[in-house]
Amino acid sequence: ALGLFSLLAAQAQNTATEDSWKAVYRATPEKVNDLVHTKLQAAFDYDKSQLNGKVWLTLRPHFYGTDSLHLDAKGMDIQSVAIVNNNSNQPLKYSYKNDVLHINLNKTYSRAESYTVYIQYTPKPNDYKAKGSAAITDAKGMYFINPKGTEKDKPTQIWTQGETEATSVWVPTIDKPNQKTTQEFYLTVPAKYVTLSNGLLISQKQNGNGTRTDYWKMDQPHAPYLFFIGIGDYAVVKDSYKGKEVSYYVERPYEKVARKIFGYTPEMMKLFSDKLGVEYPWAKYAQITGVDYVSGAMENTTATLHGSGAQQDARELLDGNNWEETIAHELFHQWFGDLVTAESWSNLTVNESFANYSEVIWAEHKHGKDEADFINMRDMNGYIQSGSEEKHLVRFHYADKEDMFDAVSYNKGGRILHMLRNYVSDDAFFKSLNNYLTTNKFKTGEAHQLRLAFEETTGKDLNWFFNQWYFSNGHPKLDIKYSYNAESKQALIVVKQTQANKVYTLPTSIDVYYGNKRERHQVWVDSKEDTFYINANTKPDLIQFDGDRVLLAERKDNKSLQEHLHAFRNTGKYLDRREALDAAAKNLSKPEALAFIVNEGLKDQFFRIRLL
């Protein structure tokens, strides 16, 4: 009995611990000191999988005067800490515990004064244990891949992964997304390897001992989690965009197909620059692959890292580039995430929802609306099937910051942007994004700033939209029924919201078809049950609720087979055609269903319809 009681007590205690995060408000990190500049000298010990580092951090008090500095520094050996004064180092008192370096400055600095701290240190990433997430499976910051060359057929590489807060495993910093700093990295590496980092490669110096020091400089400020170092035996294939270098770092067997993998990048840069009205903001754009990478890809400023799955041989590429959406996603982050960065992980949506939606923007441009609609449907279904209805898009309560990287921040957020674009219009959507980016460039952003940018641009009050979609949870579940009253000559559309606890406000359209002629009626759904009456002298061939098929919702659409077939032939929408084929497949006992599948469905212009 005692053992059973102890087990139940332990389970209750674990449950309490697991739920305790619900009472913890995840505030935006307080800014006592602001990073200004980071200068790093790094030499790499391949035998020990360690970095020997010296870093000079220039900082400034954010507002209030301060005589102390607290830096994130995870799992390091700290050899010395000093203040730089008239080009000389004066030792400072410090303590180091719980992965935080506490430094006593030599005086109280005001916000009008900057100061530079020097630290000599050795990070040991392989000894540091940290939890990852579903999106980023490990968090030790710097990865030595086959450092001694003992694993046959595996290249020797070093690459870093900073998001969420793992840059501080290999360089002391204030490892928060609301910090921004310029940087200079001096990387001493075996001369046979190439390097990649943020910004531009300014110089290379042969050291005469088999090593070379590469000097990379980043003149524009960005967040520490976007710092990047990549080292290895790569082939570097170069393109350009408006005079800026665009480069692809791949393992040498993939050199000849690098452009087939990444070659749309300049076109993507032009598309996104034109759509946003904000030119690609950085000095270069490079993409590199990493073996054993702990995520899919990472948008390090000017230097995106991709998992080795991006590398496809010529035969694989005959079936299409399965990494194309990821390339677009990470590039769009150079604006949403890098130029304007989520001020806290609670507001991750202003990074990841936009990157997710960029896949739709690219698909519309390059592959047509059907492909874009397919991506929207796929990602909406991914969210709905994830069981994430209880999570807000912007949420200030979570067990771990890694939990923010989920189907809500990505899939759901992207579909919310799709609805917002439809509601305000294409022109207003992209002008609002321009407003958001130009107002907050090289700074941080959150959902409220996004709302204000849209409101300023459109003149519309959007509190209702953001409160419903950004600061709440769940999604509507709709039961839609159609009928026609010949006596009153009216079509009736009844929309019932069947989800529990709340009612959504949904601006949408109802399309009425007579043959191929469409009449559009704009309506607002805002009650548990809404009935819409539309004058119609004859019974319509088709009534289509949510004519543009943009609503994020589960829906039961009560149409007959004939209505589905009419939608297939006349609306032009991917979802309507897909649903018509599904309806026909469920009615194979009817001769017209089989004839439709053979004569129309299998001959559709879009391959994804033909493959159903």
Beta strands, then each sheet from edge to edge (+ up, - down):
strand 1: 33-45
strand 2: 50-61
strand 3: 66-72
strand 4: 76-85
strand 5: 88-91
strand 6: 94-97
strand 7: 100-109
strand 8: 115-123
strand 9: 142-145
strand 10: 157-160
strand 11: 181-190
strand 12: 194-197
strand 13: 200-206
strand 14: 211-222
strand 15: 229-232
strand 16: 234-241
strand 17: 244-251
strand 18: 285-290
strand 19: 297-298
strand 20: 303-307
strand 21: 340-342
strand 22: 443-445
strand 23: 477-485
strand 24: 490-497
strand 25: 506-514
strand 26: 517-525
strand 27: 529-535
strand 28: 542-545
strand 29: 554-557
sheet 1: 5+ 4- 8+ 2- 1+ 11+ 14- 13+
sheet 2: 3+ 7- 6+
sheet 3: 9+ 10- 15+ 12-
sheet 4: 16+ 17- 18- 20- 19+
sheet 5: 21+ 22+
sheet 6: 27+ 24- 23+ 29+
sheet 7: 26+ 25- 28+
end
